[in-house]
């Protein structure tokens, strides 16, 4: 049985006594075991980080960028291996797994430009003979706690910027699919990063709490469910850390009467059901404006959904694969039943789906609900599976209020040919990321990712310049070089006092 171990100080190994099973979602069989660490394992990682980080921070940004360039090259050279490994543990099809890796690499590419973005500000002549400049310096040791649904992309979103800025980084990935994060750490070491700059520790709540409480860890980035995100944020801040904690989502797609419905259906097929709906930027709620729009959209959605191919991760023709494990499959199917019990119309039922030859796999067929209402629990909470809900809105203002009033505020989209409606929607909607005829509005790497309300806790978003700000602290220097006079005639005066 394959064992997935910690990656500490440039090598695998740990003293863990507990293990967790890693499944192949396609077969339902255990394929590996991951060793769950303790606070002692974290201490070893912190010690290695403390030994390596000062020298790494003193390395000039251009040389750090060269390591990031080499890491990018190595990941690209190994992307097929990484994608297959990722798909085998997560369940997403290999094409999606490659996309997972590539979206992480996009942020690594941004991090390759770190010499430019770390340039500070300078004011000459702020006062008589006085210059003022600022510099961005690394925090020291950062940590990331990442979810199962993007085991390559989200870690790279975090550690790419953190390491480029001069920090050491300790990653605690999901124990459900832990192998790719370890492989990424190995490639970072191969790229030239010193031992201790990128390390991986595995664990459950015990390890999470140890990270949040450790005094040497200056900042924590988290992605997961909103309840846990709130816990991580509160506990981390109480321990004096800088924390960004991204939570759940219930993204809406508003469909105006003038929208191209064929394009909307094509977009929804991927946005709602791709990666089995296990994405915080999936589009699980569609809001057609007016019954005529809703009826026409529903008529087009049903045959499109019925054509979706559910298959094993290695099936090149499959639109999506299994969910991550048996517990999550049951959770999604329970939510479908909840929707039925609440009175929503189950138009397409994906429960009971079995793939021939893989009857024990964690597969769920696509499901479609109509006439879902805002008071239903199945609408209010994140299902995180291949389930699309139609919530009908009589007019634009009602459609606008639905995502604005929802507890989550990660992403939203509007489909329309009307520029004024799109502009009004983007300006008024109470959501952090907006797509206009774009179903999954994940910003490019040199912009920033982050939701509002219960989708994010903390004041600074991920990657882009917001990421640089999160992983650095600003130091401002006011300097004056005396001209040699000792008479006191050139006594220092703070500019605001003169």
N, C-alpha and C positions, 0 to 999 in steps of 0.2 A: 504494500500500500504506500503510495507516494505521500511524503510528509512535507508540508509547507511550513517553513520555520521563519523566525525573525531574521532581519538583515541588519546587523549591528556592527559598527566599526569595520565595515568592509567585508564581513563574512557572515554566513548563515550560522545559526545556532542559538540556543537559549536553554534556560533551566526550567521551562514550563512543565508542569505535571498534568495539566488538563489539555484536552484536545476537542476540537469541534469537527463535525463531518462536512465535507465539501461534496456536493452532489453534482452529477451530470443531469441537468434538467431534461435532456432529451430522452434519457432512459429511466430516470428516477433512481439510479444506482449511485452509491457512494464511490467517488473516484479518488479521493484524497482526504487527508486529515490535516488540519491546521492547528499548530500549537498556540494555545492562548497564554499570553504572558501575565506577569505579575508586576508589582511596583519595583521589584528587584531588577527585572528586565528593563524597565523604563530607566532606572538609575544608571544602568550600564550605557544605555543609549545617550542619556544626558551627559554623562562623563565624557563619552567620545565626542559629542557635539561641542562641549566646552573646550576640549583640547584642540579641535579643528577650527572652530569658528573665528577666533581672532586673526589667525593667519589668512583665512579666506577673506575676511573683511578687509584686510590690508592689501590683498591682491588687487591690482588696479582693474577697473571695470572692463577694460578692453580684454584683458586676459580671462576674466570671468565669462565674458561674452564668447570667447573662443571655446570654452568648455560647453557652453550652451549650443553653439554651432555643431560641435562634434557629437553631442548627445542627440541633436536632431538628426544628424546623418546616421547614427547608429540605430535609432528608432525606425527611421525610414527603411534601412537595410533589413530590419527584422520585423517589419510590419505584418507580414504574412503569418509568421510564428505567433506574434502577439495577438493577432486577430483570432486565430484558431484557438489559442489558449483561452482568451477572453470568452469566446462563444461557447466553449465547452463547459465553462463554469457558470456563466450568466444565463445562457440560453438564447441570446439574440443571434440573428443570422450573421454569417461572416461578413457580409457587406456592411451591416450596421456596426459590427465590431470594428471594422477598418475605419468607419466614420468616427467611432468613439476615439480611436487612437489619433486620427487626423485632427479632430477638433482640439485635442490636447496639444498637438504639435503646433497648432496655430498660435497658442499662447507662448509656446517655447520660441517661436519665430519672433514674437513681440519682445520676449526677454533677451533675444540676441541683440536688440538695440539698446540695451541698458546703459551704455556709456552716454548716449544722448539724453535719455529721459531722467538720468540722475543729476544732470547739470543743475546747479542751484541758481539763485538769483543774486544780483550784484547791483549796488547803488554807489556810484562814485560821487563824492561831495555831498553826503547827507548832512554834513555840517562843515565848519571850517577845518579842512584837512582831515575829515572823517569819512571813511568808507564803511559800508555795511554789506555783508554778504551772508547767504544762508547755504547750508549743505544738508543733504539727506544722508543719514547714517543708518546702518542696519540695526535692528532691535536686539539681535543676539541669537536666540533659539526660538524658532516657530514650530508649530505643530498643526497637523491637519487630520481631521476625523471625517472619513469619506464614506458614502453609501455604496450599495451593491450595484446600482443601476448604471453607473459610468465608472468602472474601475480603472480606466486609463485617463479619460478626459479630465475628470474633476481633480484627481491628484496632481496632474500636470498644470491645471489652472492655478493650483495653490503653490506647489513647490517650485514651478518654473520661475515665477516672479520673485518669490521669497529668496531663493538661492542666488539668482542673478543680482539681487540687491545686497548680497553679502552675508545673509543669514545661514545658519545651519537649520535643517528641517527634519522633524520626526513625524512620520506618517503612520496613522492607525487606520488601515483600510477595513472594509467589511470582511468579516470572517466567512461570508458566503462565497466570495470569489476573490481570494487573496493572492493568487499567483502572479497576475500581471503587475501589480504594484511592486512586488519583490523583483521581478525581472527589470522593471524600469530603474530601480535603485542600482541593480547590477550594471546596467548600461550607463548610468550617470557616473559610476565609479570608473568604468572603462573609458568614459569620455575625458577623464582627468580630474574630476572632483575629488578632493581629499577624503580619506576615510572619516566618517562621522558627519559629513555634510548632508547626505541624504540617507536616512535610515528608516526601516520599517519595523514596527512592533505590532503584533496581533493581540487581540483580546476582546473582551466584552465590556460591560459597565465598569468593572474593576479597573481596567486599563484606562477607560475614558476619564473616570474620576481622578486617577493618578496623574493624568496629563493636566487636567483642569486645576489640580491642587499644587502641582510642582512649582516651587518658587523660581526655578531657573528658566522656565518656559515663559517667554514674554508675550506671546500672541498665539491665538488658536483660531483656525478657520474650520467651519463645520458645514456639512450639507446632510440633511436627513428630514425626518418628519418634524412638524412644527412644535409638537409638545416637547420632543427631545431638544430641538433647537433652542427653545425658550429655557430649558433646564441648563443646557451648555452655556448659553449666554449669561444667565444669572449667576451660575456658580463660578464661571471664569472671571466675570467682572468683579465679583466679591473677592476673588483671590488676587485682584489687582492686574489682571491681564487685559490686553486689547483683544476683543472677540468680534468676529463676524460669524453669524449663524443663519444659514439659509434653510428655510422650512418647506412645507408642502405647498400645493397649488391646486387650483381648480380653474384652469384657463378657459375663457369663453371665446367663441368665434361668432361675431355678429354678421348676419347675412342680410344685406339691404335688398330691396325689391329689384334694383337694377343690376345686381351682381351677375356675373357669368356663372351660372349654376353648374355647368359641366366642369369648369375649372375648380369651383368650390368643392365639388364631390371628389375630384382627383386629389385635391389638397387634403381634404378631411380623411381620405383613406389612409394616407401616410401619417398625418398628424395625430389622428385619434388611435390608430391601431398599430402603427410602426413600433418596433421593439416591445410588442405586446402591451403597449400603453404604459410601460414602466419608465416614464420620463416626467420630470417636474415641469417640462415645457411642452408636454403633450396637449392636445386640444380635445378634452373629453366632453365639452358642452358646446353645442351649436345653437345660436339664437336667431332664427329666421324672423324677420320683421313682417308681420301680416300673415294671415292664414293662407292666402294664395301662395306666398313665397314658401311657407312651411310645407304645404301639401306638395308643391312641385319639387322641393328639395327632398322630401321623404320618398317620393316616387323614384327619384334618381338614385338615392342612397341605397335602397334595398338591393337592387341587382348588383351594384358596385360592391357592397359588402359580401354578398353571396359569392362573388368571384374571387375574394381574397383567399390566398393559399396559405394555410398554416402548415409548417413543416419543421423538420429538424434544422439545426443551426447550419449544417453544411449543405442544405438544399438551396442551390443557387436560384431556384424559381420561387422560393417561399417569400411571402411578404413579411412574415414574422414567425418567431419560434415560440418555445415554451416560456412560461414565467419561471422565476428563479427557484422556487421550491414548493413542496406540497402545502406548507402552511400558507404561503401567499396565494396559491391557487384556491384554497378553501376560503380565504378572506375575500377574494374577488367574487367568487360564486355566492358567498353570503351577502355581499352588497347587491348583487343582482336580485336575490330573493327579497331583500329589503325593499328595493325599488318596486317589485311586484306587490308586496304587502302594502306599500304606501299608496298604491293606486295608479302608478305610472303604467303606460301601455308598453309591454315588452314586444316589440315588433320582430326582432331577431334575437333568438336565445342561443348563446354560445356555450351554455353549460352542457356537460356530458360529452363534449368533443373528445374523440380518441383518434390517434393516428395509427394506422395499421402498421404493425411491427414494433410500435413504440407505445403500447397501451399503458405502460407505467410512467410514461413521461408526464411532465407538468403542463399539459396543453389546455388552452381555453380558446374556444371559437369566438369570433367577434359578436358582440351584442349591441343592439340598438334599442333605445327607449324613446318613446314620444310622449308628449303631454306631461312632461316632468314639471313640477312647480317649485318655487323657491322655498316653500315650507318643508319640503321633503328632506329627510336626513341624508338620503342617497345623493341629493344635489349639494347639500351643504358640506359634505366631507369628501376627501380625496379617495377615489377608488383605486387608482394606480394599476389599472388593467385594461384590456381591450374592450372597453365599454364606452359608447357614445350616447349622450343624452340630448334630446331636443327639448328646449325650453322656448315656447312660443311667446313672442312679444308683439303687442298690437301696434307699437309705434317706436320711433327712434329713441325718444326719451326713456321709455321703459327698458329698451335694450341697453341703453347706456347705464342705467341704474343697476342692472343685474350684476355685472362684474364690479362696479364701483362699490356696491353695498356688501359684496361677499367678503367673508372673513379673510380669504386669501387674495393676494394681489401680485402674483408673479408675472404672468403674461396675458395678453389679450390680442385679438385680431378683429379687423373689420374688413369685409369683402364688399366692395362697391366700385362703381365707375364715377361716382360723384366726388369731386375734389373738395367741395365745401363740407360735405358730410364727413369725409375722412379727416379733414383738418379739425373740425369741431370735435369729433370723437377723440382724436389724439390729445387735444388740449384739455378736455374735460374729464376723461375717464380716470378713475382713481386706482391705477395699476402701474407697476414699475416699468414694464417693457411692452411696447405696442407694435403690432404688425399691421400694415395697410396692404391688403392682398398678399400678405406673407403669413402663413399659418403657424409657424413656430418662430417667433421673433427673437431668437438668441442673437445677441449682438456679436459682431466680429471681434477678434481678440484685442484689437487696439482701442475698442470702446470698452464698456464695462457692463457686467452682469449683476443684476440684483432686483429683487421684488420689493413690494411694500406690504404693510399690514402684517398678518401672521405668516407671510412668506419669507420674512427676513427680520432678524434681530441684530442691531448694530447700525452704525452710521456710515460704514464704508463698504462699497461693493467689491466684487471679485474682478480680477485681471484688468487690463488697461491701466490708465494712470491712477484710478482708484486703488488698484492692487498695489502699485508702487507706494502710494501714500500709506496703505495699511501696513506694509512690511518695512517701513522706514520711520524714523523720527527726525524732525527738523531741528537743526542747531543754527542759531543766528549769531554772527560775530560782528561786533562794532569795533573798528580798529582806527588808531591814529598813530602816526609815526612823528614823534617830536622833531623839530628842526634844529635842535641842539641848544636852544635858549634855556637858561636856568633862572631867568628873572621872574618867571611867573606870568609874563605878559601873554603867553599862549596857553593859559590854563584851560583844561578840558571843560567844555560846556555841552551838556546833552542837547541835541538839536531842538527838542521841544521846550527847552528852558530859555533859549536865546531870543 
